[in-house]
Amino acid sequence: MVLVGVEVFAVAIAAGWALAGIFELGDTVGHVLMGLFSLLALYIMVQLWQRATSIEPIR
């Protein structure tokens, strides 16, 4: 779970940085995009955590 979490957040931050750089949106918009994509990554991680623990519960 830790490895997947780090990868999901890394992709979210890199995607925000890349989109802001490609379209020359500036630093502020880049940080906003990174934040929005990180929230999406957090949602994905919560869903993955719930599905993983429903199959194999933590004791």
C-alpha distance matrix in Angstrom:
0.0 3.8 5.5 5.2 6.0 8.6 9.9 10.5 12.2 14.1 15.4 16.4 18.3 19.8 21.0 22.7 24.3 25.4 26.9 28.8 30.1 31.2 33.1 34.3 33.2 33.2 30.9 30.9 29.9 27.2 25.7 26.0 24.3 21.4 21.2 21.4 18.8 16.4 17.3 16.6 13.1 12.6 13.9 11.8 8.5 10.5 11.6 8.4 7.5 11.2 11.4 8.8 10.6 13.9 13.7 12.6 13.4 12.4 15.8
3.8 0.0 3.8 5.5 5.0 6.2 8.6 9.9 10.7 12.1 14.2 15.4 16.6 18.1 19.9 21.4 22.5 23.9 25.8 27.3 28.4 29.9 31.9 32.7 31.7 31.3 28.8 29.0 28.4 25.5 23.8 24.6 23.1 19.9 19.8 20.7 18.2 15.4 16.8 16.8 13.1 12.6 14.9 13.2 9.8 12.2 14.1 11.3 10.4 14.2 14.9 12.5 13.9 17.3 17.4 16.0 16.4 14.8 17.8
5.5 3.8 0.0 3.8 5.4 5.3 6.2 8.7 10.1 10.6 12.3 14.4 15.6 16.4 18.2 20.3 21.2 22.1 24.2 26.0 26.7 27.9 30.2 31.2 30.6 30.4 28.1 28.7 27.9 24.8 23.6 24.6 22.7 19.5 20.2 20.9 18.0 15.7 17.7 17.1 13.3 13.9 16.1 13.7 11.1 14.2 15.4 12.4 12.5 16.2 16.2 13.9 16.1 19.2 18.7 17.7 18.7 17.6 20.7
5.2 5.5 3.8 0.0 3.8 5.5 5.1 6.1 8.6 9.8 10.6 12.3 14.3 15.2 16.3 18.5 20.0 20.7 22.3 24.4 25.5 26.4 28.5 29.8 29.0 29.2 27.2 27.6 26.3 23.4 22.4 22.9 20.8 17.9 18.5 18.7 15.5 13.7 15.4 14.2 10.5 11.5 13.1 10.3 8.2 11.6 12.3 9.3 10.3 13.9 13.6 12.0 14.6 17.3 17.0 16.8 18.0 17.5 21.0
6.0 5.0 5.4 3.8 0.0 3.8 5.4 5.2 6.2 8.5 10.0 10.7 12.4 14.1 15.4 16.9 18.5 19.8 21.3 22.9 24.3 25.6 27.4 28.4 27.3 27.2 24.9 25.0 24.0 21.3 19.8 20.2 18.5 15.5 15.5 16.1 13.3 10.9 12.4 12.0 8.2 8.5 10.9 9.0 6.4 9.7 11.4 9.3 9.7 13.3 14.1 12.9 14.9 17.7 18.2 17.9 18.3 17.4 20.8
8.6 6.2 5.3 5.5 3.8 0.0 3.8 5.5 5.3 6.0 8.6 9.9 10.6 12.0 14.0 15.6 16.4 17.9 19.9 21.3 22.3 23.8 25.9 26.6 25.8 25.4 23.0 23.5 22.8 19.7 18.3 19.5 17.8 14.4 15.1 16.3 13.5 11.1 13.6 13.5 9.8 10.6 13.6 12.0 9.8 13.2 15.1 13.1 13.4 17.1 17.8 16.4 18.4 21.4 21.7 21.1 21.6 20.4 23.6
9.9 8.6 6.2 5.1 5.4 3.8 0.0 3.8 5.5 5.0 6.1 8.6 10.0 10.4 12.0 14.3 15.3 15.9 18.0 19.9 20.7 21.7 24.0 25.1 24.6 24.7 22.8 23.5 22.4 19.2 18.5 19.5 17.2 14.2 15.6 16.2 12.8 11.4 14.1 13.2 9.6 11.6 14.0 11.6 10.4 14.2 15.2 13.1 14.4 17.9 17.9 16.8 19.4 22.0 21.9 21.8 22.9 22.2 25.6
10.5 9.9 8.7 6.1 5.2 5.5 3.8 0.0 3.8 5.5 5.2 6.2 8.8 9.9 10.5 12.6 14.4 15.2 16.5 18.5 19.9 20.8 22.6 24.0 23.0 23.4 21.6 21.9 20.4 17.6 16.9 17.2 14.8 12.1 13.1 13.1 9.7 8.5 10.8 9.4 5.9 8.4 10.4 8.2 7.8 11.5 12.4 11.0 12.8 15.9 16.1 15.8 18.4 20.6 21.0 21.4 22.3 22.0 25.5
12.2 10.7 10.1 8.6 6.2 5.3 5.5 3.8 0.0 3.8 5.4 5.0 6.2 8.5 9.8 10.8 12.3 14.0 15.5 16.8 18.3 19.9 21.5 22.3 21.1 21.0 18.8 19.0 17.9 15.1 13.8 14.5 12.6 9.4 10.2 11.1 8.2 6.1 9.1 9.1 5.8 7.7 10.8 9.8 9.1 12.4 14.2 13.4 14.5 17.6 18.5 18.2 20.3 22.7 23.6 23.7 24.0 23.2 26.6
14.1 12.1 10.6 9.8 8.5 6.0 5.0 5.5 3.8 0.0 3.8 5.4 5.3 6.0 8.4 10.1 10.6 11.9 14.1 15.5 16.3 17.9 20.1 20.7 20.1 19.9 17.8 18.7 17.8 14.4 13.8 15.3 13.1 9.9 11.8 13.1 10.0 8.8 12.3 12.1 9.2 11.5 14.4 13.1 12.5 16.0 17.5 16.3 17.6 20.8 21.4 20.8 23.1 25.7 26.1 26.1 26.8 25.9 29.2
15.4 14.2 12.3 10.6 10.0 8.6 6.1 5.2 5.4 3.8 0.0 3.8 5.5 5.1 5.9 8.6 9.8 10.1 11.9 14.1 15.0 15.8 18.0 19.3 18.8 19.3 17.8 18.7 17.1 13.9 14.1 15.0 12.1 9.7 12.1 12.3 8.7 8.9 12.1 10.9 8.6 11.8 13.9 12.1 12.6 16.2 17.0 15.9 18.0 20.9 21.0 20.9 23.6 25.7 26.0 26.6 27.5 27.2 30.7
16.4 15.4 14.4 12.3 10.7 9.9 8.6 6.2 5.0 5.4 3.8 0.0 3.8 5.5 5.2 6.4 8.7 9.9 10.8 12.5 14.3 15.4 16.8 18.0 16.8 17.3 15.8 16.1 14.3 11.5 11.2 11.6 8.8 6.4 8.4 8.5 5.0 5.5 8.7 7.9 6.4 9.6 11.7 10.9 11.8 14.9 16.0 15.8 17.7 20.3 20.9 21.2 23.6 25.6 26.5 27.1 27.7 27.4 30.9
18.3 16.6 15.6 14.3 12.4 10.6 10.0 8.8 6.2 5.3 5.5 3.8 0.0 3.8 5.5 5.3 6.2 8.6 10.1 10.9 12.3 14.3 15.8 16.2 15.1 14.9 12.9 13.6 12.5 9.2 8.7 10.2 8.1 4.8 7.7 9.2 6.8 6.6 10.3 10.7 9.3 11.8 14.4 14.2 14.5 17.5 19.1 18.9 20.3 23.1 24.0 24.1 26.2 28.5 29.4 29.8 30.1 29.4 32.7
19.8 18.1 16.4 15.2 14.1 12.0 10.4 9.9 8.5 6.0 5.1 5.5 3.8 0.0 3.8 5.5 5.1 5.9 8.5 9.9 10.4 11.9 14.2 14.9 14.6 14.7 13.4 14.9 13.5 10.0 10.7 12.5 9.9 7.6 11.0 12.0 9.3 10.0 13.6 13.3 11.9 14.9 17.2 16.2 16.8 20.1 21.3 20.6 22.5 25.3 25.8 25.7 28.2 30.4 30.9 31.4 32.1 31.5 34.9
21.0 19.9 18.2 16.3 15.4 14.0 12.0 10.5 9.8 8.4 5.9 5.2 5.5 3.8 0.0 3.8 5.4 5.1 6.0 8.5 9.7 10.4 12.2 13.7 13.2 14.2 13.6 14.6 12.4 9.4 10.9 11.6 8.2 7.3 10.7 10.5 7.7 9.8 12.8 11.8 11.2 14.6 16.2 15.3 16.7 19.8 20.5 20.3 22.6 25.0 25.3 25.7 28.4 30.1 30.8 31.7 32.5 32.3 35.8
22.7 21.4 20.3 18.5 16.9 15.6 14.3 12.6 10.8 10.1 8.6 6.4 5.3 5.5 3.8 0.0 3.8 5.5 5.3 6.2 8.5 10.1 10.9 11.8 10.5 11.2 10.3 10.9 8.7 5.8 7.3 7.9 4.8 4.4 8.0 8.3 6.7 8.9 11.7 11.6 11.8 14.6 16.4 16.3 17.8 20.4 21.5 21.8 23.8 26.1 26.8 27.5 29.8 31.6 32.6 33.4 33.9 33.5 37.0
24.3 22.5 21.2 20.0 18.5 16.4 15.3 14.4 12.3 10.6 9.8 8.7 6.2 5.1 5.4 3.8 0.0 3.8 5.7 5.3 6.1 8.7 10.3 10.2 9.8 9.7 8.6 10.5 9.2 5.5 7.5 9.6 7.5 6.6 10.3 11.5 10.2 11.6 14.8 15.0 14.7 17.4 19.6 19.4 20.4 23.2 24.5 24.5 26.3 28.9 29.6 29.9 32.2 34.3 35.1 35.7 36.2 35.6 38.9
25.4 23.9 22.1 20.7 19.8 17.9 15.9 15.2 14.0 11.9 10.1 9.9 8.6 5.9 5.1 5.5 3.8 0.0 3.8 5.5 5.0 6.0 8.6 9.5 10.2 11.1 11.2 13.3 11.4 8.3 11.0 12.5 9.8 9.6 13.3 13.7 11.9 13.9 17.0 16.4 16.1 19.3 21.0 20.3 21.7 24.8 25.5 25.3 27.5 30.0 30.3 30.7 33.3 35.2 35.7 36.5 37.4 37.0 40.5
26.9 25.8 24.2 22.3 21.3 19.9 18.0 16.5 15.5 14.1 11.9 10.8 10.1 8.5 6.0 5.3 5.7 3.8 0.0 3.8 5.4 5.2 6.2 8.1 8.1 10.1 11.1 12.4 9.6 7.5 10.8 11.2 8.2 9.5 12.9 12.4 11.1 14.0 16.4 15.6 16.2 19.4 20.6 20.2 22.1 24.8 25.3 25.6 28.0 30.2 30.5 31.3 33.9 35.4 36.2 37.3 38.2 38.0 41.6
28.8 27.3 26.0 24.4 22.9 21.3 19.9 18.5 16.8 15.5 14.1 12.5 10.9 9.9 8.5 6.2 5.3 5.5 3.8 0.0 3.8 5.7 5.5 5.6 4.9 6.4 7.5 9.1 6.7 4.8 8.6 9.5 7.7 9.2 12.3 12.6 12.3 14.7 17.1 17.1 17.9 20.6 22.1 22.2 23.9 26.4 27.3 27.8 29.9 32.1 32.7 33.5 35.9 37.6 38.6 39.5 40.1 39.7 43.1
30.1 28.4 26.7 25.5 24.3 22.3 20.7 19.9 18.3 16.3 15.0 14.3 12.3 10.4 9.7 8.5 6.1 5.0 5.4 3.8 0.0 3.8 5.6 4.9 6.6 7.4 8.7 11.4 9.9 7.7 11.2 12.9 11.1 11.9 15.3 16.0 15.2 17.3 20.1 20.0 20.2 23.1 24.9 24.6 26.1 28.9 29.8 29.9 32.0 34.4 34.9 35.4 37.9 39.7 40.5 41.3 42.0 41.5 44.9
31.2 29.9 27.9 26.4 25.6 23.8 21.7 20.8 19.9 17.9 15.8 15.4 14.3 11.9 10.4 10.1 8.7 6.0 5.2 5.7 3.8 0.0 3.8 5.6 8.0 10.0 12.1 14.3 12.1 10.4 14.1 15.1 12.8 14.1 17.5 17.4 16.3 19.0 21.5 20.8 21.2 24.4 25.7 25.2 27.0 29.9 30.3 30.4 32.9 35.1 35.2 35.9 38.7 40.2 40.8 41.9 42.9 42.7 46.2
33.1 31.9 30.2 28.5 27.4 25.9 24.0 22.6 21.5 20.1 18.0 16.8 15.8 14.2 12.2 10.9 10.3 8.6 6.2 5.5 5.6 3.8 0.0 3.8 5.5 8.6 11.5 13.0 10.4 10.0 13.8 14.2 12.2 14.4 17.4 16.9 16.5 19.5 21.5 21.0 22.1 25.1 26.1 26.0 28.1 30.6 31.0 31.6 34.0 36.0 36.3 37.3 39.9 41.3 42.1 43.4 44.2 44.1 47.6
34.3 32.7 31.2 29.8 28.4 26.6 25.1 24.0 22.3 20.7 19.3 18.0 16.2 14.9 13.7 11.8 10.2 9.5 8.1 5.6 4.9 5.6 3.8 0.0 3.8 5.7 8.9 11.0 9.4 9.1 12.8 13.8 12.7 14.6 17.4 17.7 17.8 20.2 22.4 22.5 23.5 26.1 27.6 27.7 29.5 32.0 32.8 33.4 35.5 37.6 38.2 39.1 41.5 43.1 44.1 45.1 45.7 45.3 48.7
33.2 31.7 30.6 29.0 27.3 25.8 24.6 23.0 21.1 20.1 18.8 16.8 15.1 14.6 13.2 10.5 9.8 10.2 8.1 4.9 6.6 8.0 5.5 3.8 0.0 3.8 7.0 7.9 5.9 6.8 10.2 10.6 10.1 12.5 14.8 15.0 15.7 18.1 19.9 20.3 21.7 24.0 25.3 26.0 27.8 29.9 30.9 31.8 33.8 35.7 36.6 37.6 39.8 41.4 42.7 43.7 44.0 43.6 47.0
33.2 31.3 30.4 29.2 27.2 25.4 24.7 23.4 21.0 19.9 19.3 17.3 14.9 14.7 14.2 11.2 9.7 11.1 10.1 6.4 7.4 10.0 8.6 5.7 3.8 0.0 3.8 5.7 5.7 6.2 8.8 10.2 10.7 12.3 14.4 15.6 16.5 18.2 20.2 21.3 22.2 24.2 26.1 26.9 28.2 30.4 31.8 32.6 34.2 36.3 37.5 38.3 40.2 42.1 43.5 44.2 44.3 43.5 46.8
30.9 28.8 28.1 27.2 24.9 23.0 22.8 21.6 18.8 17.8 17.8 15.8 12.9 13.4 13.6 10.3 8.6 11.2 11.1 7.5 8.7 12.1 11.5 8.9 7.0 3.8 0.0 3.8 5.6 4.9 6.1 8.6 9.8 10.3 12.2 14.2 15.1 16.2 18.4 19.9 20.5 22.2 24.4 25.4 26.3 28.4 30.2 30.9 32.1 34.4 35.8 36.4 38.2 40.3 41.7 42.1 42.0 41.1 44.1
30.9 29.0 28.7 27.6 25.0 23.5 23.5 21.9 19.0 18.7 18.7 16.1 13.6 14.9 14.6 10.9 10.5 13.3 12.4 9.1 11.4 14.3 13.0 11.0 7.9 5.7 3.8 0.0 3.8 5.3 5.2 6.3 8.7 9.9 10.6 12.4 14.3 15.2 16.8 18.6 19.8 21.0 23.0 24.5 25.5 27.2 29.1 30.2 31.3 33.3 34.9 35.8 37.3 39.3 41.0 41.5 41.2 40.3 43.3
29.9 28.4 27.9 26.3 24.0 22.8 22.4 20.4 17.9 17.8 17.1 14.3 12.5 13.5 12.4 8.7 9.2 11.4 9.6 6.7 9.9 12.1 10.4 9.4 5.9 5.7 5.6 3.8 0.0 3.8 5.4 5.0 6.1 8.5 9.7 10.4 12.1 13.9 15.3 16.5 18.0 19.7 21.2 22.5 24.0 25.7 27.2 28.4 29.9 31.8 33.1 34.2 36.0 37.7 39.3 40.1 40.0 39.5 42.7
27.2 25.5 24.8 23.4 21.3 19.7 19.2 17.6 15.1 14.4 13.9 11.5 9.2 10.0 9.4 5.8 5.5 8.3 7.5 4.8 7.7 10.4 10.0 9.1 6.8 6.2 4.9 5.3 3.8 0.0 3.8 5.4 5.1 6.1 8.6 9.9 10.5 12.1 14.3 15.3 16.1 18.1 20.0 20.8 22.1 24.2 25.8 26.5 28.0 30.2 31.4 32.2 34.1 36.0 37.4 38.0 38.1 37.4 40.7
25.7 23.8 23.6 22.4 19.8 18.3 18.5 16.9 13.8 13.8 14.1 11.2 8.7 10.7 10.9 7.3 7.5 11.0 10.8 8.6 11.2 14.1 13.8 12.8 10.2 8.8 6.1 5.2 5.4 3.8 0.0 3.8 5.4 5.0 6.1 8.6 9.8 10.3 12.4 14.3 14.9 16.2 18.5 19.8 20.5 22.4 24.4 25.2 26.3 28.5 30.1 30.8 32.3 34.4 36.0 36.5 36.2 35.3 38.4
26.0 24.6 24.6 22.9 20.2 19.5 19.5 17.2 14.5 15.3 15.0 11.6 10.2 12.5 11.6 7.9 9.6 12.5 11.2 9.5 12.9 15.1 14.2 13.8 10.6 10.2 8.6 6.3 5.0 5.4 3.8 0.0 3.8 5.4 5.0 6.2 8.6 9.7 10.7 12.5 14.1 15.2 16.8 18.5 19.8 21.2 23.0 24.3 25.5 27.3 29.0 30.1 31.6 33.3 35.2 35.9 35.6 34.9 38.1
24.3 23.1 22.7 20.8 18.5 17.8 17.2 14.8 12.6 13.1 12.1 8.8 8.1 9.9 8.2 4.8 7.5 9.8 8.2 7.7 11.1 12.8 12.2 12.7 10.1 10.7 9.8 8.7 6.1 5.1 5.4 3.8 0.0 3.8 5.3 5.1 6.0 8.3 9.8 10.6 12.0 14.0 15.4 16.4 18.1 20.0 21.3 22.4 24.0 25.9 27.1 28.2 30.1 31.7 33.3 34.2 34.3 33.9 37.2
21.4 19.9 19.5 17.9 15.5 14.4 14.2 12.1 9.4 9.9 9.7 6.4 4.8 7.6 7.3 4.4 6.6 9.6 9.5 9.2 11.9 14.1 14.4 14.6 12.5 12.3 10.3 9.9 8.5 6.1 5.0 5.4 3.8 0.0 3.8 5.5 5.2 6.0 8.6 9.8 10.2 12.0 14.2 15.0 16.0 18.2 19.9 20.6 21.9 24.2 25.5 26.2 28.0 30.0 31.4 32.0 32.0 31.3 34.6
21.2 19.8 20.2 18.5 15.5 15.1 15.6 13.1 10.2 11.8 12.1 8.4 7.7 11.0 10.7 8.0 10.3 13.3 12.9 12.3 15.3 17.5 17.4 17.4 14.8 14.4 12.2 10.6 9.7 8.6 6.1 5.0 5.3 3.8 0.0 3.8 5.5 5.0 6.3 8.7 9.7 10.4 12.5 14.2 15.0 16.5 18.6 19.8 20.7 22.7 24.5 25.3 26.7 28.7 30.5 31.1 30.7 29.9 33.1
21.4 20.7 20.9 18.7 16.1 16.3 16.2 13.1 11.1 13.1 12.3 8.5 9.2 12.0 10.5 8.3 11.5 13.7 12.4 12.6 16.0 17.4 16.9 17.7 15.0 15.6 14.2 12.4 10.4 9.9 8.6 6.2 5.1 5.5 3.8 0.0 3.8 5.4 5.2 6.4 8.7 9.9 10.9 12.6 14.3 15.6 17.0 18.6 20.0 21.5 23.1 24.4 26.0 27.5 29.4 30.4 30.2 29.9 33.2
18.8 18.2 18.0 15.5 13.3 13.5 12.8 9.7 8.2 10.0 8.7 5.0 6.8 9.3 7.7 6.7 10.2 11.9 11.1 12.3 15.2 16.3 16.5 17.8 15.7 16.5 15.1 14.3 12.1 10.5 9.8 8.6 6.0 5.2 5.5 3.8 0.0 3.8 5.4 5.0 6.1 8.6 9.8 10.5 12.2 14.3 15.4 16.4 18.2 20.0 21.1 22.2 24.2 25.8 27.3 28.3 28.5 28.3 31.7
16.4 15.4 15.7 13.7 10.9 11.1 11.4 8.5 6.1 8.8 8.9 5.5 6.6 10.0 9.8 8.9 11.6 13.9 14.0 14.7 17.3 19.0 19.5 20.2 18.1 18.2 16.2 15.2 13.9 12.1 10.3 9.7 8.3 6.0 5.0 5.4 3.8 0.0 3.8 5.3 4.8 6.1 8.6 9.6 10.3 12.3 14.2 15.0 16.1 18.3 19.8 20.5 22.2 24.1 25.8 26.3 26.2 25.6 28.9
17.3 16.8 17.7 15.4 12.4 13.6 14.1 10.8 9.1 12.3 12.1 8.7 10.3 13.6 12.8 11.7 14.8 17.0 16.4 17.1 20.1 21.5 21.5 22.4 19.9 20.2 18.4 16.8 15.3 14.3 12.4 10.7 9.8 8.6 6.3 5.2 5.4 3.8 0.0 3.8 5.3 5.0 6.3 8.7 9.8 10.6 12.5 14.2 15.2 16.7 18.6 19.8 21.1 22.7 24.8 25.6 25.2 24.8 28.1
16.6 16.8 17.1 14.2 12.0 13.5 13.2 9.4 9.1 12.1 10.9 7.9 10.7 13.3 11.8 11.6 15.0 16.4 15.6 17.1 20.0 20.8 21.0 22.5 20.3 21.3 19.9 18.6 16.5 15.3 14.3 12.5 10.6 9.8 8.7 6.4 5.0 5.3 3.8 0.0 3.8 5.4 5.1 6.3 8.7 10.0 10.8 12.4 14.2 15.6 16.8 18.3 20.1 21.4 23.1 24.4 24.4 24.6 28.1
13.1 13.1 13.3 10.5 8.2 9.8 9.6 5.9 5.8 9.2 8.6 6.4 9.3 11.9 11.2 11.8 14.7 16.1 16.2 17.9 20.2 21.2 22.1 23.5 21.7 22.2 20.5 19.8 18.0 16.1 14.9 14.1 12.0 10.2 9.7 8.7 6.1 4.8 5.3 3.8 0.0 3.8 5.4 5.0 6.1 8.7 9.9 10.4 12.1 14.3 15.3 16.2 18.2 19.9 21.3 22.2 22.4 22.3 25.8
12.6 12.6 13.9 11.5 8.5 10.6 11.6 8.4 7.7 11.5 11.8 9.6 11.8 14.9 14.6 14.6 17.4 19.3 19.4 20.6 23.1 24.4 25.1 26.1 24.0 24.2 22.2 21.0 19.7 18.1 16.2 15.2 14.0 12.0 10.4 9.9 8.6 6.1 5.0 5.4 3.8 0.0 3.8 5.4 5.0 6.2 8.7 9.8 10.4 12.3 14.3 15.1 16.4 18.3 20.2 20.8 20.4 20.0 23.4
13.9 14.9 16.1 13.1 10.9 13.6 14.0 10.4 10.8 14.4 13.9 11.7 14.4 17.2 16.2 16.4 19.6 21.0 20.6 22.1 24.9 25.7 26.1 27.6 25.3 26.1 24.4 23.0 21.2 20.0 18.5 16.8 15.4 14.2 12.5 10.9 9.8 8.6 6.3 5.1 5.4 3.8 0.0 3.8 5.4 5.2 6.3 8.7 9.9 10.7 12.5 14.2 15.5 16.7 18.8 20.1 19.8 20.1 23.5
11.8 13.2 13.7 10.3 9.0 12.0 11.6 8.2 9.8 13.1 12.1 10.9 14.2 16.2 15.3 16.3 19.4 20.3 20.2 22.2 24.6 25.2 26.0 27.7 26.0 26.9 25.4 24.5 22.5 20.8 19.8 18.5 16.4 15.0 14.2 12.6 10.5 9.6 8.7 6.3 5.0 5.4 3.8 0.0 3.8 5.5 5.2 6.2 8.6 10.0 10.7 12.2 14.3 15.5 16.9 18.3 18.7 19.3 23.0
8.5 9.8 11.1 8.2 6.4 9.8 10.4 7.8 9.1 12.5 12.6 11.8 14.5 16.8 16.7 17.8 20.4 21.7 22.1 23.9 26.1 27.0 28.1 29.5 27.8 28.2 26.3 25.5 24.0 22.1 20.5 19.8 18.1 16.0 15.0 14.3 12.2 10.3 9.8 8.7 6.1 5.0 5.4 3.8 0.0 3.8 5.4 5.0 6.0 8.6 9.9 10.3 12.1 14.1 15.5 16.2 16.3 16.3 19.9
10.5 12.2 14.2 11.6 9.7 13.2 14.2 11.5 12.4 16.0 16.2 14.9 17.5 20.1 19.8 20.4 23.2 24.8 24.8 26.4 28.9 29.9 30.6 32.0 29.9 30.4 28.4 27.2 25.7 24.2 22.4 21.2 20.0 18.2 16.5 15.6 14.3 12.3 10.6 10.0 8.7 6.2 5.2 5.5 3.8 0.0 3.8 5.4 5.0 6.2 8.6 9.8 10.6 12.2 14.5 15.3 14.7 14.9 18.4
11.6 14.1 15.4 12.3 11.4 15.1 15.2 12.4 14.2 17.5 17.0 16.0 19.1 21.3 20.5 21.5 24.5 25.5 25.3 27.3 29.8 30.3 31.0 32.8 30.9 31.8 30.2 29.1 27.2 25.8 24.4 23.0 21.3 19.9 18.6 17.0 15.4 14.2 12.5 10.8 9.9 8.7 6.3 5.2 5.4 3.8 0.0 3.8 5.4 5.2 6.2 8.6 10.0 10.7 12.7 14.3 14.5 15.6 19.2
8.4 11.3 12.4 9.3 9.3 13.1 13.1 11.0 13.4 16.3 15.9 15.8 18.9 20.6 20.3 21.8 24.5 25.3 25.6 27.8 29.9 30.4 31.6 33.4 31.8 32.6 30.9 30.2 28.4 26.5 25.2 24.3 22.4 20.6 19.8 18.6 16.4 15.0 14.2 12.4 10.4 9.8 8.7 6.2 5.0 5.4 3.8 0.0 3.8 5.5 5.2 6.0 8.5 9.9 10.9 12.2 13.0 14.0 17.8
7.5 10.4 12.5 10.3 9.7 13.4 14.4 12.8 14.5 17.6 18.0 17.7 20.3 22.5 22.6 23.8 26.3 27.5 28.0 29.9 32.0 32.9 34.0 35.5 33.8 34.2 32.1 31.3 29.9 28.0 26.3 25.5 24.0 21.9 20.7 20.0 18.2 16.1 15.2 14.2 12.1 10.4 9.9 8.6 6.0 5.0 5.4 3.8 0.0 3.8 5.5 5.1 6.1 8.5 10.1 10.4 10.3 10.7 14.4
11.2 14.2 16.2 13.9 13.3 17.1 17.9 15.9 17.6 20.8 20.9 20.3 23.1 25.3 25.0 26.1 28.9 30.0 30.2 32.1 34.4 35.1 36.0 37.6 35.7 36.3 34.4 33.3 31.8 30.2 28.5 27.3 25.9 24.2 22.7 21.5 20.0 18.3 16.7 15.6 14.3 12.3 10.7 10.0 8.6 6.2 5.2 5.5 3.8 0.0 3.8 5.5 5.3 6.1 8.8 10.0 9.5 10.9 14.4
11.4 14.9 16.2 13.6 14.1 17.8 17.9 16.1 18.5 21.4 21.0 20.9 24.0 25.8 25.3 26.8 29.6 30.3 30.5 32.7 34.9 35.2 36.3 38.2 36.6 37.5 35.8 34.9 33.1 31.4 30.1 29.0 27.1 25.5 24.5 23.1 21.1 19.8 18.6 16.8 15.3 14.3 12.5 10.7 9.9 8.6 6.2 5.2 5.5 3.8 0.0 3.8 5.5 5.1 6.5 8.8 9.7 12.0 15.5
8.8 12.5 13.9 12.0 12.9 16.4 16.8 15.8 18.2 20.8 20.9 21.2 24.1 25.7 25.7 27.5 29.9 30.7 31.3 33.5 35.4 35.9 37.3 39.1 37.6 38.3 36.4 35.8 34.2 32.2 30.8 30.1 28.2 26.2 25.3 24.4 22.2 20.5 19.8 18.3 16.2 15.1 14.2 12.2 10.3 9.8 8.6 6.0 5.1 5.5 3.8 0.0 3.8 5.5 5.4 6.2 7.7 9.5 13.1
10.6 13.9 16.1 14.6 14.9 18.4 19.4 18.4 20.3 23.1 23.6 23.6 26.2 28.2 28.4 29.8 32.2 33.3 33.9 35.9 37.9 38.7 39.9 41.5 39.8 40.2 38.2 37.3 36.0 34.1 32.3 31.6 30.1 28.0 26.7 26.0 24.2 22.2 21.1 20.1 18.2 16.4 15.5 14.3 12.1 10.6 10.0 8.5 6.1 5.3 5.5 3.8 0.0 3.8 5.4 5.0 4.5 6.4 10.0
13.9 17.3 19.2 17.3 17.7 21.4 22.0 20.6 22.7 25.7 25.7 25.6 28.5 30.4 30.1 31.6 34.3 35.2 35.4 37.6 39.7 40.2 41.3 43.1 41.4 42.1 40.3 39.3 37.7 36.0 34.4 33.3 31.7 30.0 28.7 27.5 25.8 24.1 22.7 21.4 19.9 18.3 16.7 15.5 14.1 12.2 10.7 9.9 8.5 6.1 5.1 5.5 3.8 0.0 3.8 5.7 5.8 9.1 12.0
13.7 17.4 18.7 17.0 18.2 21.7 21.9 21.0 23.6 26.1 26.0 26.5 29.4 30.9 30.8 32.6 35.1 35.7 36.2 38.6 40.5 40.8 42.1 44.1 42.7 43.5 41.7 41.0 39.3 37.4 36.0 35.2 33.3 31.4 30.5 29.4 27.3 25.8 24.8 23.1 21.3 20.2 18.8 16.9 15.5 14.5 12.7 10.9 10.1 8.8 6.5 5.4 5.4 3.8 0.0 3.8 6.3 9.7 12.5
12.6 16.0 17.7 16.8 17.9 21.1 21.8 21.4 23.7 26.1 26.6 27.1 29.8 31.4 31.7 33.4 35.7 36.5 37.3 39.5 41.3 41.9 43.4 45.1 43.7 44.2 42.1 41.5 40.1 38.0 36.5 35.9 34.2 32.0 31.1 30.4 28.3 26.3 25.6 24.4 22.2 20.8 20.1 18.3 16.2 15.3 14.3 12.2 10.4 10.0 8.8 6.2 5.0 5.7 3.8 0.0 3.8 6.6 9.3
13.4 16.4 18.7 18.0 18.3 21.6 22.9 22.3 24.0 26.8 27.5 27.7 30.1 32.1 32.5 33.9 36.2 37.4 38.2 40.1 42.0 42.9 44.2 45.7 44.0 44.3 42.0 41.2 40.0 38.1 36.2 35.6 34.3 32.0 30.7 30.2 28.5 26.2 25.2 24.4 22.4 20.4 19.8 18.7 16.3 14.7 14.5 13.0 10.3 9.5 9.7 7.7 4.5 5.8 6.3 3.8 0.0 3.8 6.3
12.4 14.8 17.6 17.5 17.4 20.4 22.2 22.0 23.2 25.9 27.2 27.4 29.4 31.5 32.3 33.5 35.6 37.0 38.0 39.7 41.5 42.7 44.1 45.3 43.6 43.5 41.1 40.3 39.5 37.4 35.3 34.9 33.9 31.3 29.9 29.9 28.3 25.6 24.8 24.6 22.3 20.0 20.1 19.3 16.3 14.9 15.6 14.0 10.7 10.9 12.0 9.5 6.4 9.1 9.7 6.6 3.8 0.0 3.8
15.8 17.8 20.7 21.0 20.8 23.6 25.6 25.5 26.6 29.2 30.7 30.9 32.7 34.9 35.8 37.0 38.9 40.5 41.6 43.1 44.9 46.2 47.6 48.7 47.0 46.8 44.1 43.3 42.7 40.7 38.4 38.1 37.2 34.6 33.1 33.2 31.7 28.9 28.1 28.1 25.8 23.4 23.5 23.0 19.9 18.4 19.2 17.8 14.4 14.4 15.5 13.1 10.0 12.0 12.5 9.3 6.3 3.8 0.0
